Amino acid sequence: MYFYQVLQSCDEFKVVSEFLAIIKCQDKCSVNKNIRDALKTLFQKTPKKSDNEVLFIEQLKGRQDEGENLYNVYLLDRSDKKNYSIEAVPWDEVLGYAVDKASLSTYGNVKLTCSFTIA
């Protein structure tokens, strides 16, 4: 499954709710609108599919920040077997990356979508 398919399978209300639970912001109404606008923009992009890169998420063991669990979100490039950040990767590429089946099974499509989008 590709990231754009995970994103499309999500209920928008649940994604926005998860985002608002993750971030700490005083103006949640403004953030709510920004998240919805960002999701609309992502749905309009054409994914560049690639089976060479795989998106992963994992909880950092024993690490918590102010009582919250911390997660590592990364990209595995199968060609060189190295992990990379997706921070500066264009969205059309991220949308077309494969998603690790175990990560999807463990965290579900909503948490995965929010984690990859925030990364």
C-alpha positions in Angstrom: 0.0 0.0 0.0 1.2 3.5 -0.8 1.0 6.5 1.5 -1.6 8.2 -0.7 -3.8 5.1 -0.4 -3.4 5.2 3.4 -4.3 8.9 3.4 -7.4 8.4 1.2 -8.6 5.6 3.5 -8.7 8.0 6.5 -11.7 9.7 7.9 -10.9 13.4 7.7 -12.5 14.1 11.1 -10.4 11.5 12.8 -7.2 12.8 11.1 -7.9 16.4 12.3 -8.7 15.1 15.8 -5.5 13.2 16.0 -3.5 16.2 14.8 -5.1 18.4 17.4 -4.3 15.8 20.1 -0.7 15.7 19.0 0.1 19.4 18.7 0.0 21.9 21.5 -1.6 25.2 20.3 -3.8 27.8 21.8 -5.7 28.6 18.5 -7.2 25.2 17.6 -9.8 26.7 15.3 -7.2 28.2 13.1 -5.1 25.0 13.2 -8.2 22.9 12.4 -8.7 25.0 9.2 -5.1 24.8 8.2 -5.0 21.0 8.6 -8.2 20.6 6.5 -6.6 22.9 3.8 -3.4 20.9 3.9 -5.3 17.7 3.4 -7.2 19.1 0.5 -3.9 20.1 -1.1 -2.4 16.7 -0.6 -5.4 15.0 -2.3 -4.9 17.2 -5.3 -1.2 16.1 -5.8 -0.3 13.3 -8.2 1.8 10.7 -6.4 5.1 9.6 -7.9 4.9 5.9 -7.0 8.1 4.1 -5.9 8.5 0.7 -4.5 12.2 1.4 -3.7 11.4 3.6 -0.7 9.3 2.5 2.3 7.9 4.6 5.1 8.2 3.4 8.7 7.1 4.5 12.1 8.2 3.1 15.5 7.8 4.2 19.1 11.1 5.1 20.7 11.6 2.7 23.5 11.9 4.2 27.0 11.6 7.7 25.6 8.8 10.1 26.7 8.5 13.8 26.5 6.3 15.4 29.1 4.3 12.1 29.5 3.9 11.6 25.7 5.4 8.8 23.7 7.9 9.7 21.1 8.0 8.2 17.6 10.6 7.8 14.9 9.3 8.4 11.4 11.7 7.5 8.6 12.2 6.4 5.1 14.1 3.2 4.1 15.8 3.3 0.7 15.9 -0.3 -0.4 18.6 0.5 -3.0 21.3 1.4 -0.4 19.6 -0.1 2.7 19.9 3.3 4.5 17.3 5.2 6.5 16.5 8.8 5.7 14.3 11.7 7.0 11.3 12.7 4.8 11.5 16.2 6.1 12.6 17.8 2.8 11.1 15.4 0.4 8.5 16.8 -2.0 4.9 15.7 -1.2 4.3 14.1 -4.6 7.2 11.7 -3.8 6.1 11.0 -0.2 2.6 10.2 -1.3 4.0 7.6 -3.7 6.2 5.8 -1.2 5.2 2.3 0.0 4.2 2.0 3.6 5.6 -0.7 5.9 2.9 -3.2 6.6 3.9 -3.8 10.2 3.9 0.0 10.9 0.4 0.2 9.4 -0.8 -2.7 11.4 0.6 -1.5 14.6 -0.4 2.2 14.4 -3.3 2.3 12.0 -4.0 4.6 9.1 -4.9 7.7 11.1 -1.8 7.8 13.4 0.4 6.9 10.5 -1.0 9.7 8.3 -0.5 12.2 11.1 3.0 11.1 11.9 4.2 11.1 8.3 2.5 14.5 7.7 4.1 16.1 10.8 7.5 14.7 10.1 
